[in-house]
Amino acid sequence: MSAPGEISLRHGYLPSTEPVMRPREPDRAIDDGSQPAARAAPPARSEAEQSARRWAAVLARYQNPDWRRALFEIAVTALPFALLWAVLAWGAAHGHWYWVVLPLMLPAAGLVVRLFMVQHDCGHGSFFRRRWANGLVGRIISVLTLTPYDYWRRTHGIHHATSGNLDRRGVGDVDTLTVAEYRSLSTGKRLLYRLSRHPLVVLGLAPTYLFLFKHRMPAGFLRDRDMWLSTMATNLAIVLLVAGMMTLLGPVTFLKVHGPVMLLAATAGVWLFYVQHQFDDTHWEHEPAWRFHPLALQGSSYYELPPVLNWFTASIGLHHIHHLCSRIPSYRLVQALRQNPELGEVSRLTLRQSLGCFRLALWDEDKGRLISFRDLAKLPADPAPSVAHSAATMAAAVGMPGLAGYRSTEG
């Protein structure tokens, strides 16, 4: 691999573009008056981390938003969606299910996913240059995606700031236990965890729960007045929009059209997030070995999708680049990869390979990789957890089968 440096395809390291949470600062020397207070020297950066930081500096030049391109992306997404939805409503009202409604539901759902990706970029402050423009567009779209903008933006920022950190799991991610943590559970809780990883739960129950119920309350931020008001305002806008559409089209027609479209879009969104961090070559670390930059690159996949799917998902498959520099607008991600082809060999995951991600369920700290339950059966018994998981995260992971692991998991 050429400059700016070699990238380890499995264990490399990379700078934080997420201001929400910073890695802990090194402990400072205690000033007891007997000697001048001194700051502990930061640990030396590995060659892999230095390389990752150089790549982040290279990618920084793609972070400039273009308001003309942003408006174009909104237009080519929102207008076709409105047109498709009108045709779907007409087809449902006239009974044209097989040659109008069913064929058009999938592209309509794809456009909902693309609208969400615009909201996703707005949450990162990358879609427009101005914060007010990002906030305005993001909040409008949040009514259509059933995802409160401010609540999702906060939890997703935490996800970015802690991605790959085994000691800070539990917010904005898919709950994943280590082998030792799983073995320390009771039989009943092990069963619940297994159910939470089943494909029918991941792609069926979890998306429904997440978008219809979980997003209606700002869990974890109930004492935050602004967060509460923002979420309730989004809920009110959703109720008014749904009531208006039901009055115009009739409740049955509306639900027959919009229900399946939203379910398909929610399922696609959860699947995308799942494979972006739950794949064979992902990488996690405990503190203090955890570093933002390398884990952003190595812990996120490059999901190589066909061009059509890449368009509908707004290039979010280039997730390793996105995590390394989250201020790059989605409409510049392909350009960043094309002009830096070395990054195309990092954390690469094809569509066919992604189908095998369902079997991965536990983090093996000894092997440094995700393993399946079948792999677990081949390991020697060792019931004692090597590192204690936080009580709150553990309780959530096993307290509601299949649902607790999906905390605002979009993008």
C-alpha positions in Angstrom: 0.0 0.0 0.0 1.2 3.4 -0.9 1.5 6.6 1.2 0.3 8.0 3.5 1.3 4.7 5.1 0.6 1.1 5.5 -2.7 0.0 7.0 -2.9 -3.2 8.9 -6.0 -5.0 7.5 -7.0 -6.3 10.9 -5.3 -4.5 13.8 -4.5 -1.0 12.7 -5.4 2.2 14.6 -6.9 6.0 13.6 -8.1 10.8 14.9 -11.4 11.5 16.3 -13.9 13.5 14.3 -16.6 13.1 16.9 -16.6 15.8 19.6 -19.3 14.1 21.6 -17.1 11.9 23.7 -13.3 12.0 24.0 -11.0 9.2 25.0 -10.0 9.5 28.7 -7.0 11.7 29.3 -3.9 10.2 30.9 -4.0 10.4 34.7 -2.2 13.4 36.1 0.3 13.3 38.8 -1.0 14.3 42.3 0.3 17.6 43.5 0.9 17.2 47.3 3.1 20.3 47.5 6.3 18.4 47.7 7.0 18.6 44.0 5.7 20.4 40.9 2.6 18.9 39.4 3.5 17.0 36.3 1.4 15.6 33.5 1.8 11.9 32.7 3.3 11.4 29.3 0.7 10.1 26.8 1.4 6.5 25.5 3.4 6.4 22.3 1.4 6.0 19.2 1.8 2.8 17.3 2.9 2.9 13.7 -0.6 1.7 12.7 -2.2 4.5 14.7 0.1 7.1 13.1 -0.8 5.7 9.7 -4.5 5.9 10.5 -4.2 9.5 11.6 -2.4 10.3 8.4 -5.3 8.8 6.4 -7.8 10.8 8.4 -5.8 14.0 7.5 -5.9 12.9 3.8 -9.7 12.4 4.0 -10.3 15.7 5.7 -10.2 17.5 2.3 -13.5 15.8 1.4 -15.4 17.3 4.3 -16.6 20.4 2.6 -20.4 20.4 2.0 -21.9 21.8 -1.2 -25.4 23.3 -0.7 -26.2 22.9 -4.4 -25.3 19.2 -4.4 -27.2 18.8 -1.1 -30.4 20.3 -2.6 -30.0 18.1 -5.7 -29.7 15.0 -3.5 -32.8 15.9 -1.6 -34.7 16.6 -4.8 -33.8 13.3 -6.5 -34.9 11.5 -3.3 -37.9 13.3 -2.0 -39.7 14.0 -5.3 -39.5 10.4 -6.6 -40.7 9.2 -3.2 -43.7 11.5 -3.2 -44.5 10.4 -6.8 -44.1 6.7 -5.9 -46.2 7.1 -2.8 -49.0 8.7 -4.8 -49.0 5.9 -7.4 -49.0 3.3 -4.5 -52.0 5.0 -2.9 -53.8 5.1 -6.3 -53.1 1.5 -7.0 -54.2 0.4 -3.5 -57.5 2.4 -3.8 -58.3 0.8 -7.2 -57.2 -2.7 -6.3 -54.2 -2.9 -8.5 -52.0 -4.8 -6.0 -50.1 -7.1 -8.2 -49.0 -4.9 -11.1 -48.7 -1.5 -9.3 -48.5 -1.8 -5.5 -46.3 -4.8 -4.8 -43.7 -4.0 -7.5 -43.3 -0.4 -6.3 -43.1 -1.0 -2.5 -39.5 -2.0 -2.6 -38.2 1.1 -4.5 -40.4 3.3 -2.2 -38.8 1.7 0.8 -35.3 2.3 -0.7 -36.1 6.0 -1.0 -37.1 6.1 2.6 -33.7 4.6 3.5 -32.1 7.3 1.3 -34.1 10.0 3.1 -32.9 8.7 6.4 -29.3 8.9 5.2 -29.9 12.6 4.4 -31.1 12.9 8.0 -28.1 10.9 9.1 -25.7 13.4 7.4 -27.6 16.3 8.9 -27.1 14.8 12.3 -23.3 14.7 11.7 -23.4 18.4 10.5 -22.0 17.3 7.1 -24.9 17.6 4.6 -24.9 21.5 4.7 -22.3 23.9 5.9 -24.8 25.8 8.1 -26.0 24.2 11.3 -29.5 25.7 11.0 -29.9 24.1 7.6 -28.8 20.7 8.9 -31.2 21.0 11.8 -34.1 22.2 9.7 -33.8 19.4 7.0 -33.0 16.8 9.6 -36.1 17.6 11.7 -38.4 17.6 8.7 -37.2 14.3 7.5 -37.4 12.8 11.0 -41.2 13.0 10.8 -41.1 10.8 7.7 -38.5 8.3 9.1 -40.2 8.1 12.5 -36.8 8.9 14.1 -36.6 11.9 16.4 -33.7 14.0 15.2 -32.1 15.3 18.4 -32.4 12.0 20.3 -31.0 10.0 17.4 -28.2 12.5 16.8 -27.1 12.3 20.5 -27.1 8.5 20.7 -25.5 8.1 17.3 -22.7 10.6 18.3 -22.0 8.4 21.3 -21.9 5.4 19.1 -19.2 7.0 16.9 -17.2 8.2 19.8 -17.1 4.7 21.4 -17.1 2.4 18.4 -15.0 -0.7 19.1 -14.6 0.1 22.8 -15.4 -3.0 24.8 -15.7 -1.0 28.0 -18.3 1.5 26.6 -20.8 -0.7 24.9 -24.5 -0.1 25.2 -25.5 3.2 23.6 -26.4 3.4 19.9 -25.0 -0.1 19.1 -26.0 -3.7 18.8 -25.5 -5.4 22.2 -22.7 -8.0 21.8 -21.4 -10.0 24.7 -18.0 -11.5 25.1 -17.6 -15.3 25.5 -16.8 -14.9 29.2 -19.9 -12.7 29.8 -22.1 -15.1 28.0 -20.9 -18.0 30.0 -21.5 -16.2 33.2 -25.3 -15.9 32.4 -28.0 -18.2 33.7 -29.5 -20.7 31.2 -32.6 -18.5 30.8 -30.6 -15.4 30.0 -28.4 -17.3 27.6 -31.6 -18.3 25.7 -32.8 -14.7 25.6 -29.5 -13.6 24.2 -29.6 -16.3 21.6 -33.0 -15.2 20.6 -31.8 -11.6 20.3 -29.3 -12.7 17.6 -31.8 -14.8 15.5 -32.4 -13.4 12.0 -36.2 -13.3 12.5 -35.7 -11.0 15.5 -32.9 -8.9 13.9 -34.9 -8.4 10.7 -38.4 -8.6 12.0 -39.1 -7.8 15.6 -36.2 -5.4 16.2 -37.0 -2.9 13.3 -40.7 -2.8 14.3 -39.9 -2.2 18.0 -37.2 0.3 17.2 -39.1 2.6 14.9 -42.6 2.3 16.3 -41.9 2.2 20.0 -38.3 2.8 21.0 -38.0 6.1 19.2 -41.1 7.5 20.8 -39.3 8.1 24.2 -35.8 9.5 24.6 -34.6 6.6 26.8 -31.6 7.6 28.8 -32.3 11.3 28.5 -35.7 11.6 30.2 -34.3 14.4 32.5 -33.1 16.4 29.5 -35.9 18.9 29.0 -34.9 19.9 25.5 -34.5 16.3 24.4 -37.9 15.4 25.8 -39.6 18.4 24.1 -37.9 17.6 20.8 -38.9 14.0 20.8 -42.5 14.8 21.8 -42.7 17.5 19.1 -41.6 14.9 16.5 -44.2 12.5 17.9 -46.9 15.1 17.6 -45.9 15.9 14.0 -46.0 12.2 13.1 -49.5 11.9 14.6 -50.8 14.9 12.7 -49.3 13.7 9.4 -50.7 10.2 9.9 -54.1 11.5 10.8 -54.1 13.8 7.8 -53.2 11.0 5.4 -55.8 8.7 6.9 -58.4 11.3 6.5 -57.4 11.9 2.9 -57.0 8.3 1.8 -58.8 6.3 4.5 -57.2 4.4 7.3 -57.1 1.0 5.5 -55.5 2.3 2.3 -53.0 4.3 4.2 -51.9 1.4 6.4 -51.8 -1.0 3.5 -49.4 1.2 1.6 -47.3 2.9 4.3 -47.1 0.1 6.7 -45.2 -2.4 4.4 -43.0 0.4 3.0 -41.9 1.6 6.4 -41.3 -2.0 7.6 -39.2 -2.8 4.6 -37.2 0.4 5.1 -36.7 -0.2 8.8 -35.6 -3.7 8.1 -33.0 -2.5 5.6 -31.8 0.1 8.0 -31.2 -2.3 10.8 -29.5 -4.8 8.5 -27.2 -2.1 7.2 -26.2 -1.1 10.7 -25.8 -4.8 11.8 -23.3 -5.8 9.1 -21.4 -2.5 9.4 -20.0 -3.6 12.8 -20.8 -7.3 13.1 -18.5 -8.9 10.6 -15.6 -11.4 10.5 -12.7 -8.9 10.5 -14.1 -6.3 12.9 -11.9 -5.3 15.8 -12.7 -4.2 19.4 -10.4 -3.4 22.3 -10.5 -2.7 26.0 -9.2 0.5 27.4 -6.5 1.7 27.5 -5.5 -0.2 24.3 -8.6 1.3 22.6 -7.9 4.1 20.2 -10.5 6.0 18.2 -8.9 6.2 14.8 -7.7 2.6 14.2 -10.9 1.2 15.6 -13.0 3.5 13.5 -11.4 2.1 10.4 -10.9 -1.6 11.5 -14.2 -1.9 13.4 -16.4 -0.7 10.5 -16.9 -2.5 7.3 -16.6 -1.4 3.7 -19.8 -3.0 2.5 -19.3 -3.3 -1.2 -22.8 -3.0 -2.7 -24.0 -3.0 -6.3 -24.3 0.5 -7.8 -28.1 0.6 -7.5 -28.1 -0.4 -3.8 -25.2 1.9 -3.1 -27.3 4.8 -4.5 -30.4 3.9 -2.4 -28.2 3.7 0.7 -26.3 6.9 -0.1 -22.9 5.1 0.0 -23.2 4.3 3.7 -21.6 1.0 2.9 -18.3 3.0 2.9 -18.7 2.9 6.6 -15.0 2.6 7.5 -14.4 6.0 5.8 -17.5 7.4 7.4 -16.4 6.4 10.9 -12.9 7.8 10.3 -14.2 11.1 9.0 -17.9 11.5 9.8 -18.0 15.1 8.4 -17.6 13.8 4.9 -21.0 14.2 3.2 -22.5 11.0 1.8 -22.4 12.5 -1.7 -18.6 12.7 -1.5 -17.8 9.3 0.0 -17.5 7.6 -3.4 -15.1 10.3 -4.6 -13.0 9.8 -1.4 -12.7 6.1 -2.1 -12.1 6.5 -5.8 -9.2 8.8 -5.2 -7.8 6.7 -2.4 -8.3 3.1 -3.7 -6.1 1.7 -1.0 -9.0 2.1 1.4 -11.0 -0.3 -0.8 -9.0 -3.2 0.6 -9.7 -2.4 4.3 -12.5 -4.2 6.1 -14.1 -5.2 2.8 -17.3 -7.1 2.9 -19.2 -8.3 -0.1 -23.0 -8.8 -0.3 -22.6 -12.6 -0.3 -20.1 -12.5 2.6 -22.5 -10.3 4.6 -25.1 -13.1 4.7 -22.7 -15.1 7.0 -22.7 -12.3 9.5 -25.8 -13.7 11.2 -23.8 -16.6 12.6 -21.5 -14.2 14.5 -22.7 -13.7 18.0 -19.9 -13.4 20.7 -16.6 -11.6 21.0 -13.8 -14.0 21.7 -11.2 -11.9 23.6 -8.5 -14.6 23.3 -8.8 -14.8 19.5 -9.7 -11.1 19.0 -12.7 -11.8 16.7 -16.4 -12.6 16.6 -17.4 -16.2 16.8 -20.6 -18.2 16.4 -22.4 -20.2 19.1 -21.2 -23.3 17.3 -17.6 -22.1 17.6 -18.3 -21.5 21.3 -19.1 -25.2 21.9 -15.6 -26.1 20.7 -13.9 -23.8 23.2 -12.6 -25.1 26.6 -14.9 -24.2 29.5 -14.0 -21.0 31.3 -17.0 -19.5 33.1 -15.2 -16.6 34.8 -15.5 -13.3 32.8 -12.1 -11.6 32.2 -13.5 -8.1 32.2 -16.8 -7.2 33.9 -19.5 -5.8 31.6 -21.4 -2.8 32.9 -24.4 -3.8 34.9 -26.7 -1.6 32.9 -25.6 -2.9 29.6 -25.8 -6.5 30.7 -29.3 -6.1 32.1 -30.5 -4.5 28.9 -28.8 -7.2 26.8 -30.8 -10.0 28.4 -33.9 -8.1 29.8 -35.9 -8.0 26.5 -35.1 -10.7 24.0 -34.2 -9.4 20.6 -35.0 -5.8 21.3 -32.5 -4.4 23.9 -29.7 -4.8 21.5 -31.0 -2.3 19.0 -30.6 1.1 20.6 -31.0 3.8 17.9 -28.9 1.7 15.5 -29.2 3.6 12.3 -26.2 4.4 10.1 
